Structure formats: structure tokens, C-alpha cells
């Protein structure tokens, strides 16, 4: 028997566990999937927007993996930080694969970033996704104007949720308090801004198009601003810039070309969207070639964002144009990327925000460390989509299996769960998670809704024990 711990139950962790039990090179591998939270699925549960039901349905396939007879889910087990040191976990298992993701957001490093009313998109997403760490967060949404800095899918998610009505979100699992705040929202303007042009935006076309289909909102783009991007003027596919192409034109990927075509259609139509007829409830402004340089203050809070105007530099980047624009905002949400955090006991590359590795093997002073592996964002950085974690996990598992003879000689605990309990932990096993699911269904029925997430630690742990199901 080979005992392996996988730390993290998001897609990368679950795909790692799946690859371990479905391979045939080492026939008797048993996997414990540990997670700091009482609930599995990681960013699929706590990062995918509540109105993206198709993506959230991925939980069904992750569930099938975690119900495998040689996989055990153990929630409420923190490794590192205030929990069990990584070296002690290594005493219980012959191998440990860390799939802890990228747990924090990137900052802007500009004046005013710490003002009240300036938050990370991660905090906002955690709030409307009922992450228990966000239970103390409060977004009253009394701002009339919101600036979202970033032009990736997270920025689009945040803008879309801000532009939806509470009735649109009521059928989802958004927590009840967040639904109440969204019902009382005074937001009327959402400005999503990026420092480069539309052809370099990181959102997917599907997400972009969703903005134009919102029933209570309209999308506004500035044709003159978009035209600063040479690729916007000529979005035709090409392997190299044609002689007839505008100056600085660069080849477009198919995804970028589709994005540009959507924006061209909106620019030609003027203010557009399903809510354009009559008075839409909210307006989403898509802005480009704006680099944030300062958050403006009034009465001790955020009052707006000062942007430096940028223009293409001819090499795929931008340079400042020497002019500035201020946008009023009472709430600023930054969505400029994620970043991994050091895990106590493991080496860490602060420049990349990842654990140094060789094909998934953790490197200590450049040498592979027996029994220690990484997969997912903590291995490769916050890149790719959910499906990218499959190939990443398979590479790591291949390295682990290549080391199987060495690992088999390492000691492991006969009963790791008993050892965790002896150390004072209260692991939430699969039955406990099913009790949480049942409690969330009961909570939803009491509110006249479908299942509603329990948003706090006390409620989740009580539900896992079969006790009080928690409040809204």
C-alpha cells in the first residue's frame, strides 16, 4: 500500500487524486484529500460565480472522484499556517502533494489603495460565494459608481454580479445576506478598465457576451477609444502583419479576434444590451488604455480613480500618453490577478509566487525532496482554465509514480485520521460534508429558495456534526 496525502480539494487536488487511483503502475494507492475548509471543491464552490450553473455543475464529476473507495476526504484540516506543520503531515503519509492554489490577489501598488472602499475582487467574490473566511465582510453596495480594475474573467464576473438584480440571483445559491445587500444595491454605473487594448484583454468571448445579455443592464463602449488598438481596426486573422495593416498591428489569436468582433458590434450599435430599451437599471462601461495611478479620497473614503491614458507602444505593450482621466467611484475592486502564498515548511519562489519544482517534485536547494510534490497554481502560477489542471496533475503523478520504489520505503501512520484527531483536529469526513449539503438544502427551503450556502465557520461545522443548521 502507498499512502498519499493531497492537500487541497479544488480541481487540481481532485484531479491529482483521480490520477493516482486510476493508474495501473502501482496497484494499491490510497489517497487522503485534506482541505482547510469543511467543504470540498475549492474554487468551483467558492470562486465560480453563482449564476454560472453549468461550470458549477463540475462539482458533480468532482464528487464522483471523491466518492472512490480508495479516496478519503478530510475537511477542516489545515496544513501550515495555524494548522499542522507540513513536516508533521509528512510523518503520516509516504508522499504529500500540495495543491493549495494561489490564495491571495495582486495589489496595484498605488497611493490610496488602502482607503476604505478599496477592496480586492477576491474579497467580493468570497462574499457573494459564502466563503466562511468572508463572514465578517460587509458590502452594503451603497455606492452609485463602481470601478473594477482589470479585464479578465474575474473582472467580468464581478461586473455582471453588480449589474444583476436580486431576483435574477435568487434561484442561485448566493448566501441570503449577500442577496439582501444586492436587493438594496444603489449601484447604477460599473466601469471596467484595463491598461491595454481590447485585443489584449484576458476575458473569454462567452463571458464578454454575457454582459450584453443582462436583462436589467446595458453595455457602453467608446468607438474612438477602441480604435486606439490597431488590431481593433483590422481584426482579420494573419500569421504576420500585412503590409496594408495599420502601424503596430500584431497577429491576433482566434479568441482575441472574437472578443474584438463583439466589441465592434457593440460600438456600431451604440449603447447596447437587453436592457437598452427604456431606462436600464445599470450601465456597464468597458474602458481600455487606462492605467490606474491613484485612488482619490473624499471624507476618508475612496471617491474615484485617477487613470493615466496609455497608447500602444508598437511592441505589444503600452506607454503613457501624458494625459489623465478621473472616474468617480465610491467602491473600487481590483481584479488584476492571483498570487500564491508561502506555505510554512516548503520552499517558495517569491518572484513567481510558486513552489520550486521539477516536473512536480518539490526542490529544496535545487534538489528534489523525497515525498514532496506540487500541482495546480502553486506549481505553475495562476494560469489556464479549470481543465488545465488535468495535465498538470498527471505530470506530477507521473513523477510520484516514478519515485514509488523510494516512497514505499518511507514510513507512514497506520491510521492517519486517528493521528490527526490525537493532534486535536476535528476532521470533517465525507458524511459530514453530506450533512452540510443537507443543511444547505433545508436552509434554502426555509427561505423559499433552492439550496443556499451556509456562510460561516460555526454554521458549517455545526451542520457537519448534524447539529444546528446555521442561519442565513
ABEGO torsion letter per residue (X at the ends): XBBBBBBEABAAAAAAAAAAAABAABABBBBBBBBABABBGEAAAAABBAABAAAAAAAAAAAAAAABAABBBBBGBBBEEABBBAAAAAAABABBBBBAEBABBBBAGBBGAABBGBBBAAAAAAAAAGBAAAAABBBAGABABBBBBEABAAAAAAAAAAABBAAAAAABABBAAAAAAAAABABABBBBBBABBAAABABBAAAAAAAAABAABBBBBBAAAAAABAAAABABBBABBBAABBBGBBBBBAAAAAAAAAAAAAAAAEBBEAAABEBBABBBBBBBGBBBABBBBBGGBBAEBBBBBBBBAGAGBBBBAGBBBBBBBABBBBBAEBBBBBBBGBBBBAAAGBBBBBGGBBBBGGBBBBGBBBBEAAAAEBBEBAAAAAAAAAAAAAAAAAAAAAAAABBBBABAAAAAAAAGBBBBBAAAAAAAAAAAAAAAAAAGBBBBBBABAAAAAAAAAGBBAEBX
